[in-house]
Amino acid sequence: MGRHVKIQELMGIGKRYDLGVLGGGQRVSVVLHKDGHRELYAFEKSAEEPSAVLELSDDESRMLGAVLAGTYFED
């Protein structure tokens, strides 16, 4: 994971994690704020501005991470 993720300290805000170039040339960045909420930015190929931004609470982020990691939930 480490060599494909660039981490940048955002003074007074938190940290930004850039997940390089994905399939199709897309990029994803996550800003982890000191208060626990996150912002997920999706960029189209060669775009400077994000095509989508999601704001997630700590709990929402963990739920999304669990689903992406292959954890399955039952009602």
N, CA, C and O atoms as a Tinker XYZ file with bonds, in Angstrom:
   300  protein
     1  N      0.823000   -1.193000    0.000000    73     2
     2  CA     0.000000    0.000000    0.000000    64     1     3
     3  C      0.859000    1.244000    0.000000    63     2     4     5
     4  O      0.571000    2.170000   -0.758000    81     3
     5  N      1.887000    1.311000    0.803000    73     3     6
     6  CA     2.649000    2.530000    1.019000    64     5     7
     7  C      3.240000    3.178000   -0.210000    63     6     8     9
     8  O      3.229000    4.404000   -0.321000    81     7
     9  N      3.759000    2.387000   -1.140000    73     7    10
    10  CA     4.412000    3.000000   -2.283000    64     9    11
    11  C      3.419000    3.588000   -3.276000    63    10    12    13
    12  O      3.809000    4.383000   -4.132000    81    11
    13  N      2.160000    3.219000   -3.184000    73    11    14
    14  CA     1.145000    3.734000   -4.092000    64    13    15
    15  C      0.314000    4.849000   -3.472000    63    14    16    17
    16  O     -0.559000    5.414000   -4.131000    81    15
    17  N      0.577000    5.166000   -2.214000    73    15    18
    18  CA    -0.180000    6.198000   -1.520000    64    17    19
    19  C      0.772000    7.307000   -1.082000    63    18    20    21
    20  O      1.739000    7.068000   -0.358000    81    19
    21  N      0.481000    8.516000   -1.532000    73    19    22
    22  CA     1.261000    9.681000   -1.131000    64    21    23
    23  C      0.517000   10.363000    0.019000    63    22    24    25
    24  O     -0.682000   10.622000   -0.076000    81    23
    25  N      1.237000   10.650000    1.103000    73    23    26
    26  CA     0.635000   11.261000    2.283000    64    25    27
    27  C      1.203000   12.660000    2.455000    63    26    28    29
    28  O      2.415000   12.867000    2.398000    81    27
    29  N      0.300000   13.622000    2.668000    73    27    30
    30  CA     0.720000   15.007000    2.869000    64    29    31
    31  C      0.044000   15.563000    4.116000    63    30    32    33
    32  O     -1.172000   15.458000    4.273000    81    31
    33  N      0.839000   16.152000    4.998000    73    31    34
    34  CA     0.314000   16.805000    6.199000    64    33    35
    35  C     -0.322000   18.132000    5.787000    63    34    36    37
    36  O      0.307000   18.938000    5.102000    81    35
    37  N     -1.568000   18.357000    6.205000    73    35    38
    38  CA    -2.267000   19.606000    5.947000    64    37    39
    39  C     -2.342000   20.366000    7.272000    63    38    40    41
    40  O     -3.186000   20.076000    8.119000    81    39
    41  N     -1.468000   21.321000    7.433000    73    39    42
    42  CA    -1.338000   22.038000    8.706000    64    41    43
    43  C     -2.680000   22.574000    9.199000    63    42    44    45
    44  O     -3.379000   23.291000    8.483000    81    43
    45  N     -3.024000   22.216000   10.429000    73    43    46
    46  CA    -4.249000   22.681000   11.054000    64    45    47
    47  C     -5.498000   21.948000   10.607000    63    46    48    49
    48  O     -6.580000   22.191000   11.142000    81    47
    49  N     -5.368000   21.045000    9.627000    73    47    50
    50  CA    -6.536000   20.337000    9.086000    64    49    51
    51  C     -6.453000   18.844000    9.373000    63    50    52    53
    52  O     -7.370000   18.268000    9.958000    81    51
    53  N     -5.358000   18.220000    8.963000    73    51    54
    54  CA    -5.192000   16.781000    9.102000    64    53    55
    55  C     -4.211000   16.270000    8.068000    63    54    56    57
    56  O     -3.136000   16.843000    7.890000    81    55
    57  N     -4.575000   15.188000    7.380000    73    55    58
    58  CA    -3.697000   14.596000    6.370000    64    57    59
    59  C     -4.472000   14.308000    5.095000    63    58    60    61
    60  O     -5.672000   14.034000    5.119000    81    59
    61  N     -3.744000   14.377000    3.967000    73    59    62
    62  CA    -4.327000   14.014000    2.676000    64    61    63
    63  C     -3.597000   12.778000    2.160000    63    62    64    65
    64  O     -2.369000   12.709000    2.180000    81    63
    65  N     -4.381000   11.805000    1.699000    73    63    66
    66  CA    -3.863000   10.578000    1.125000    64    65    67
    67  C     -4.238000   10.551000   -0.351000    63    66    68    69
    68  O     -5.421000   10.556000   -0.691000    81    67
    69  N     -3.238000   10.523000   -1.231000    73    67    70
    70  CA    -3.466000   10.466000   -2.674000    64    69    71
    71  C     -3.179000    9.056000   -3.161000    63    70    72    73
    72  O     -2.073000    8.543000   -2.990000    81    71
    73  N     -4.180000    8.434000   -3.767000    73    71    74
    74  CA    -4.050000    7.071000   -4.268000    64    73    75
    75  C     -3.702000    7.083000   -5.744000    63    74    76    77
    76  O     -4.465000    6.577000   -6.566000    81    75
    77  N     -2.572000    7.649000   -6.085000    73    75    78
    78  CA    -2.030000    7.625000   -7.436000    64    77    79
    79  C     -3.044000    7.504000   -8.551000    63    78    80    81
    80  O     -4.179000    7.963000   -8.425000    81    79
    81  N     -2.638000    6.896000   -9.627000    73    79    82
    82  CA    -3.496000    6.711000  -10.782000    64    81    83
    83  C     -4.113000    5.321000  -10.727000    63    82    84    85
    84  O     -3.402000    4.324000  -10.597000    81    83
    85  N     -5.434000    5.257000  -10.825000    73    83    86
    86  CA    -6.156000    3.994000  -10.825000    64    85    87
    87  C     -6.393000    3.561000  -12.265000    63    86    88    89
    88  O     -5.986000    4.255000  -13.196000    81    87
    89  N     -7.042000    2.431000  -12.452000    73    87    90
    90  CA    -7.378000    1.968000  -13.792000    64    89    91
    91  C     -8.156000    3.037000  -14.541000    63    90    92    93
    92  O     -9.044000    3.673000  -13.973000    81    91
    93  N     -7.835000    3.237000  -15.791000    73    91    94
    94  CA    -8.520000    4.243000  -16.589000    64    93    95
    95  C     -8.009000    5.646000  -16.362000    63    94    96    97
    96  O     -8.568000    6.603000  -16.898000    81    95
    97  N     -6.938000    5.788000  -15.563000    73    95    98
    98  CA    -6.352000    7.103000  -15.337000    64    97    99
    99  C     -7.025000    7.927000  -14.261000    63    98   100   101
   100  O     -6.672000    9.092000  -14.073000    81    99
   101  N     -7.981000    7.360000  -13.550000    73    99   102
   102  CA    -8.662000    8.097000  -12.479000    64   101   103
   103  C     -7.771000    8.193000  -11.248000    63   102   104   105
   104  O     -6.871000    7.377000  -11.052000    81   103
   105  N     -8.036000    9.210000  -10.415000    73   103   106
   106  CA    -7.301000    9.391000   -9.164000    64   105   107
   107  C     -8.304000    9.567000   -8.028000    63   106   108   109
   108  O     -9.429000   10.022000   -8.235000    81   107
   109  N     -7.875000    9.198000   -6.828000    73   107   110
   110  CA    -8.695000    9.374000   -5.633000    64   109   111
   111  C     -7.830000    9.995000   -4.542000    63   110   112   113
   112  O     -6.684000    9.594000   -4.339000    81   111
   113  N     -8.389000   10.974000   -3.848000    73   111   114
   114  CA    -7.732000   11.573000   -2.687000    64   113   115
   115  C     -8.698000   11.533000   -1.512000    63   114   116   117
   116  O     -9.907000   11.697000   -1.679000    81   115
   117  N     -8.150000   11.314000   -0.326000    73   115   118
   118  CA    -8.938000   11.328000    0.901000    64   117   119
   119  C     -8.296000   12.320000    1.854000    63   118   120   121
   120  O     -7.091000   12.262000    2.100000    81   119
   121  N     -9.106000   13.239000    2.395000    73   119   122
   122  CA    -8.630000   14.155000    3.426000    64   121   123
   123  C     -9.215000   13.676000    4.745000    63   122   124   125
   124  O    -10.432000   13.622000    4.921000    81   123
   125  N     -8.327000   13.330000    5.666000    73   123   126
   126  CA    -8.722000   12.891000    7.009000    64   125   127
   127  C     -8.523000   14.071000    7.947000    63   126   128   129
   128  O     -7.394000   14.453000    8.255000    81   127
   129  N     -9.634000   14.643000    8.396000    73   127   130
   130  CA    -9.581000   15.805000    9.282000    64   129   131
   131  C     -9.292000   15.368000   10.718000    63   130   132   133
   132  O     -9.596000   14.241000   11.109000    81   131
   133  N     -8.709000   16.262000   11.482000    73   131   134
   134  CA    -8.360000   15.960000   12.871000    64   133   135
   135  C     -9.571000   15.570000   13.705000    63   134   136   137
   136  O     -9.432000   14.829000   14.678000    81   135
   137  N    -10.770000   16.058000   13.342000    73   135   138
   138  CA   -11.979000   15.733000   14.108000    64   137   139
   139  C    -12.593000   14.394000   13.698000    63   138   140   141
   140  O    -13.617000   13.988000   14.247000    81   139
   141  N    -11.961000   13.697000   12.720000    73   139   142
   142  CA   -12.412000   12.364000   12.335000    64   141   143
   143  C    -13.208000   12.291000   11.054000    63   142   144   145
   144  O    -13.299000   11.215000   10.462000    81   143
   145  N    -13.798000   13.400000   10.591000    73   143   146
   146  CA   -14.557000   13.288000    9.344000    64   145   147
   147  C    -13.607000   13.270000    8.156000    63   146   148   149
   148  O    -12.465000   13.721000    8.239000    81   147
   149  N    -14.103000   12.743000    7.067000    73   147   150
   150  CA   -13.282000   12.586000    5.876000    64   149   151
   151  C    -13.964000   13.182000    4.664000    63   150   152   153
   152  O    -15.189000   13.291000    4.605000    81   151
   153  N    -13.151000   13.564000    3.703000    73   151   154
   154  CA   -13.640000   14.009000    2.409000    64   153   155
   155  C    -12.980000   13.122000    1.369000    63   154   156   157
   156  O    -11.761000   12.956000    1.371000    81   155
   157  N    -13.778000   12.558000    0.486000    73   155   158
   158  CA   -13.300000   11.679000   -0.564000    64   157   159
   159  C    -13.456000   12.413000   -1.894000    63   158   160   161
   160  O    -14.559000   12.828000   -2.250000    81   159
   161  N    -12.360000   12.572000   -2.624000    73   159   162
   162  CA   -12.346000   13.291000   -3.898000    64   161   163
   163  C    -12.036000   12.308000   -5.021000    63   162   164   165
   164  O    -11.063000   11.559000   -4.936000    81   163
   165  N    -12.853000   12.305000   -6.073000    73   163   166
   166  CA   -12.619000   11.473000   -7.250000    64   165   167
   167  C    -12.312000   12.377000   -8.436000    63   166   168   169
   168  O    -13.031000   13.341000   -8.700000    81   167
   169  N    -11.245000   12.056000   -9.139000    73   167   170
   170  CA   -10.797000   12.849000  -10.285000    64   169   171
   171  C    -10.828000   11.995000  -11.548000    63   170   172   173
   172  O    -10.372000   10.852000  -11.536000    81   171
   173  N    -11.357000   12.537000  -12.623000    73   171   174
   174  CA   -11.304000   11.870000  -13.919000    64   173   175
   175  C     -9.892000   12.003000  -14.488000    63   174   176   177
   176  O     -9.090000   12.796000  -13.995000    81   175
   177  N     -9.600000   11.241000  -15.504000    73   175   178
   178  CA    -8.286000   11.227000  -16.137000    64   177   179
   179  C     -7.824000   12.642000  -16.487000    63   178   180   181
   180  O     -8.526000   13.371000  -17.187000    81   179
   181  N     -6.657000   13.021000  -16.003000    73   179   182
   182  CA    -5.990000   14.303000  -16.281000    64   181   183
   183  C     -6.731000   15.529000  -15.760000    63   182   184   185
   184  O     -6.341000   16.648000  -16.094000    81   183
   185  N     -7.782000   15.372000  -14.956000    73   183   186
   186  CA    -8.546000   16.512000  -14.442000    64   185   187
   187  C     -7.873000   17.099000  -13.205000    63   186   188   189
   188  O     -7.337000   16.367000  -12.373000    81   187
   189  N     -7.906000   18.405000  -13.094000    73   187   190
   190  CA    -7.376000   19.097000  -11.915000    64   189   191
   191  C     -8.453000   19.277000  -10.840000    63   190   192   193
   192  O     -8.140000   19.314000   -9.650000    81   191
   193  N     -9.713000   19.390000  -11.254000    73   191   194
   194  CA   -10.832000   19.553000  -10.324000    64   193   195
   195  C    -11.548000   18.213000  -10.156000    63   194   196   197
   196  O    -11.684000   17.464000  -11.123000    81   195
   197  N    -12.011000   17.899000   -8.932000    73   195   198
   198  CA   -12.686000   16.618000   -8.713000    64   197   199
   199  C    -14.029000   16.561000   -9.435000    63   198   200   201
   200  O    -14.728000   17.567000   -9.550000    81   199
   201  N    -14.377000   15.381000   -9.915000    73   199   202
   202  CA   -15.686000   15.173000  -10.535000    64   201   203
   203  C    -16.729000   14.817000   -9.484000    63   202   204   205
   204  O    -17.928000   14.928000   -9.738000    81   203
   205  N    -16.284000   14.394000   -8.311000    73   203   206
   206  CA   -17.195000   14.062000   -7.209000    64   205   207
   207  C    -16.482000   14.261000   -5.878000    63   206   208   209
   208  O    -15.284000   14.009000   -5.753000    81   207
   209  N    -17.251000   14.723000   -4.880000    73   207   210
   210  CA   -16.740000   14.900000   -3.526000    64   209   211
   211  C    -17.770000   14.327000   -2.566000    63   210   212   213
   212  O    -18.949000   14.677000   -2.631000    81   211
   213  N    -17.328000   13.447000   -1.675000    73   211   214
   214  CA   -18.187000   12.902000   -0.631000    64   213   215
   215  C    -17.649000   13.336000    0.719000    63   214   216   217
   216  O    -16.447000   13.250000    0.970000    81   215
   217  N    -18.532000   13.799000    1.587000    73   215   218
   218  CA   -18.158000   14.110000    2.966000    64   217   219
   219  C    -18.722000   13.007000    3.840000    63   218   220   221
   220  O    -19.923000   12.737000    3.821000    81   219
   221  N    -17.840000   12.365000    4.614000    73   219   222
   222  CA   -18.220000   11.216000    5.422000    64   221   223
   223  C    -17.838000   11.415000    6.878000    63   222   224   225
   224  O    -16.767000   11.939000    7.183000    81   223
   225  N    -18.729000   10.990000    7.781000    73   223   226
   226  CA   -18.394000   10.980000    9.200000    64   225   227
   227  C    -17.418000    9.837000    9.458000    63   226   228   229
   228  O    -17.154000    9.024000    8.572000    81   227
   229  N    -16.892000    9.781000   10.659000    73   227   230
   230  CA   -15.990000    8.695000   11.032000    64   229   231
   231  C    -16.690000    7.348000   10.876000    63   230   232   233
   232  O    -16.116000    6.423000   10.301000    81   231
   233  N    -17.916000    7.221000   11.376000    73   231   234
   234  CA   -18.660000    5.966000   11.280000    64   233   235
   235  C    -18.962000    5.600000    9.827000    63   234   236   237
   236  O    -18.826000    4.439000    9.442000    81   235
   237  N    -19.369000    6.578000    9.020000    73   235   238
   238  CA   -19.657000    6.318000    7.608000    64   237   239
   239  C    -18.398000    5.860000    6.875000    63   238   240   241
   240  O    -18.456000    4.972000    6.023000    81   239
   241  N    -17.263000    6.469000    7.210000    73   239   242
   242  CA   -15.996000    6.097000    6.585000    64   241   243
   243  C    -15.624000    4.666000    6.917000    63   242   244   245
   244  O    -15.175000    3.921000    6.045000    81   243
   245  N    -15.805000    4.278000    8.160000    73   243   246
   246  CA   -15.476000    2.913000    8.576000    64   245   247
   247  C    -16.400000    1.900000    7.907000    63   246   248   249
   248  O    -15.957000    0.818000    7.522000    81   247
   249  N    -17.685000    2.244000    7.766000    73   247   250
   250  CA   -18.633000    1.353000    7.106000    64   249   251
   251  C    -18.250000    1.178000    5.630000    63   250   252   253
   252  O    -18.243000    0.056000    5.123000    81   251
   253  N    -17.933000    2.278000    4.942000    73   251   254
   254  CA   -17.516000    2.202000    3.547000    64   253   255
   255  C    -16.225000    1.394000    3.414000    63   254   256   257
   256  O    -16.099000    0.567000    2.512000    81   255
   257  N    -15.277000    1.632000    4.305000    73   255   258
   258  CA   -14.021000    0.886000    4.281000    64   257   259
   259  C    -14.243000   -0.609000    4.463000    63   258   260   261
   260  O    -13.595000   -1.421000    3.803000    81   259
   261  N    -15.151000   -0.970000    5.349000    73   259   262
   262  CA   -15.449000   -2.387000    5.583000    64   261   263
   263  C    -16.042000   -3.025000    4.334000    63   262   264   265
   264  O    -15.678000   -4.146000    3.980000    81   263
   265  N    -16.947000   -2.326000    3.667000    73   263   266
   266  CA   -17.549000   -2.858000    2.446000    64   265   267
   267  C    -16.486000   -2.999000    1.361000    63   266   268   269
   268  O    -16.440000   -4.020000    0.674000    81   267
   269  N    -15.631000   -1.988000    1.197000    73   267   270
   270  CA   -14.580000   -2.050000    0.185000    64   269   271
   271  C    -13.568000   -3.156000    0.475000    63   270   272   273
   272  O    -12.965000   -3.710000   -0.444000    81   271
   273  N    -13.386000   -3.471000    1.752000    73   271   274
   274  CA   -12.440000   -4.520000    2.145000    64   273   275
   275  C    -13.044000   -5.917000    2.022000    63   274   276   277
   276  O    -12.349000   -6.914000    2.225000    81   275
   277  N    -14.347000   -5.995000    1.688000    73   275   278
   278  CA   -14.975000   -7.287000    1.475000    64   277   279
   279  C    -15.769000   -7.811000    2.647000    63   278   280   281
   280  O    -16.176000   -8.973000    2.639000    81   279
   281  N    -16.001000   -6.990000    3.653000    73   279   282
   282  CA   -16.832000   -7.401000    4.773000    64   281   283
   283  C    -18.285000   -7.342000    4.334000    63   282   284   285
   284  O    -18.702000   -6.378000    3.691000    81   283
   285  N    -19.052000   -8.352000    4.672000    73   283   286
   286  CA   -20.461000   -8.384000    4.283000    64   285   287
   287  C    -21.332000   -8.208000    5.513000    63   286   288   289
   288  O    -21.045000   -8.764000    6.573000    81   287
   289  N    -22.385000   -7.441000    5.371000    73   287   290
   290  CA   -23.291000   -7.153000    6.468000    64   289   291
   291  C    -24.597000   -7.892000    6.260000    63   290   292   293
   292  O    -25.051000   -8.062000    5.129000    81   291
   293  N    -25.199000   -8.330000    7.356000    73   291   294
   294  CA   -26.515000   -8.952000    7.298000    64   293   295
   295  C    -27.465000   -8.167000    8.172000    63   294   296   297
   296  O    -27.083000   -7.634000    9.214000    81   295
   297  N    -28.714000   -8.103000    7.731000    73   295   298
   298  CA   -29.744000   -7.391000    8.521000    64   297   299
   299  C    -30.097000   -8.172000    9.754000    63   298   300
   300  O    -30.939000   -7.738000   10.540000    81   299
